[in-house]
Amino acid sequence: MLMPSGDDNPKPHVDPSVMSECGELVDVPHRFVPADEASRLWAQDRANFGDCRRLNHAKGATIRALTK
């Protein structure tokens, strides 16, 4: 015979990484920016954007899974 656990509605678990915020936009300096620096800044900005999209997808998937 199963004993009641005392908690009929367990709290859903959400991984802390899903709750983090998106990365910041890359600030472009107010000066001449050489091509190699511009490429590095652009790459960092694109990486932040990609990370943010994946994070928001994970948040949506988590919410959908917890509300089924």
C-alpha positions in Angstrom: 0.0 0.0 0.0 1.3 3.4 -0.9 1.5 6.0 1.8 0.5 9.6 1.0 3.4 11.9 0.6 1.7 14.8 2.2 2.4 16.9 -0.9 -0.1 16.2 -3.7 1.2 19.0 -5.9 5.0 18.9 -6.0 6.7 22.1 -7.1 7.9 21.9 -10.7 11.6 22.0 -11.1 13.1 24.6 -13.5 16.8 24.4 -14.3 18.4 27.7 -13.1 20.2 28.1 -16.4 16.8 28.6 -18.1 16.0 31.4 -15.7 19.0 33.5 -16.6 18.8 36.7 -18.6 20.0 37.3 -22.2 23.5 38.6 -22.7 24.2 42.3 -23.2 24.5 44.0 -26.6 28.1 44.7 -27.5 28.9 48.4 -27.2 30.7 49.8 -30.2 33.3 52.4 -29.2 32.8 56.0 -30.3 36.0 56.1 -32.3 37.5 54.5 -35.4 37.2 50.8 -35.1 39.7 48.7 -37.0 38.4 45.8 -39.1 39.8 43.1 -36.8 38.2 44.7 -33.7 34.9 45.3 -35.6 34.9 41.6 -36.6 35.5 40.5 -33.0 32.7 42.8 -31.6 30.3 41.6 -34.3 31.1 38.0 -33.5 30.5 38.6 -29.8 27.2 40.3 -30.5 26.1 37.4 -32.8 27.1 34.9 -30.1 25.1 36.8 -27.5 22.1 36.9 -29.8 22.3 33.2 -30.6 22.6 32.3 -26.9 19.6 34.5 -26.2 17.5 32.8 -28.8 18.4 29.4 -27.5 17.7 30.5 -23.9 14.3 31.9 -24.9 13.5 28.6 -26.7 14.5 26.7 -23.6 12.2 28.9 -21.4 9.3 28.3 -23.8 9.9 24.6 -23.8 10.1 24.5 -20.0 6.9 26.4 -19.6 5.1 24.2 -22.1 6.3 21.1 -20.3 5.3 22.4 -16.9 1.8 23.5 -17.9 0.8 20.2 -19.6 
